[in-house]
Amino acid sequence: MGVSLAVLILYLVRRDHLYLMHGLFWVVVAIVAAVLGTWPGLFDRLAVMMGVSYPPALMLLLTCMVLFVKALHADMVNTRIERDVRRLNQRLALMEADMQTMRQSNPTGSTTA
């Protein structure tokens, strides 16, 4: 399943349905899932080293942490985009006001630049 998910993600990136950096994140997640699915004992040993007595609980905790970080990153990107759009709208409004002022000061429609 992990390998097929990685292939699907690469297909989506190739067809430009998924941004490259987001696709790379999900490819890494799919590869980790494939490795852990291939060698389940590896995750059990990791859980023992971390002092967790029930390995599936560690998997759920790590999954929640990864998804939380991904959601936080998405919110940060969304905030940046909203800020940039707001600034762009302000610049556009200033330019429109300047153009309106220029039209009112030169009613014949000829511009000298």
HUWO-V494521 format. One line per field, one symbol per residue. ss: DSSP state (a for helix, b for strand, c for the rest). phi: phi as a letter, one per 30 degrees, with the letter a starting at -180 (. if undefined). burial: + if it has 9 or more other C-alpha atoms within 8 Angstrom, else -. A space follows every 50 residues. Layout:
ss->???
phi->???
burial->???
This chain:
ss->caaaaaaaaaaaaacccccaaaaaaaaaaaaaaaaaaacaaaaaaaaaac ccccaaaaaaaaaaaaaaaaaaaaaaaaaaaaaaaaaaaaaaaaaaaaaa aaaaacccccccc
phi->.ddddddddddddddicbdeddddedddddddddddddbddddddddddd icdbeddddddddddddddddddddddddddddddddddddddddddddd dddddbddjdccb
burial->-++-++--++-++----+----+--++--+++++-+------++--++-- -+--+--+------------------------------------------ --+--+-------
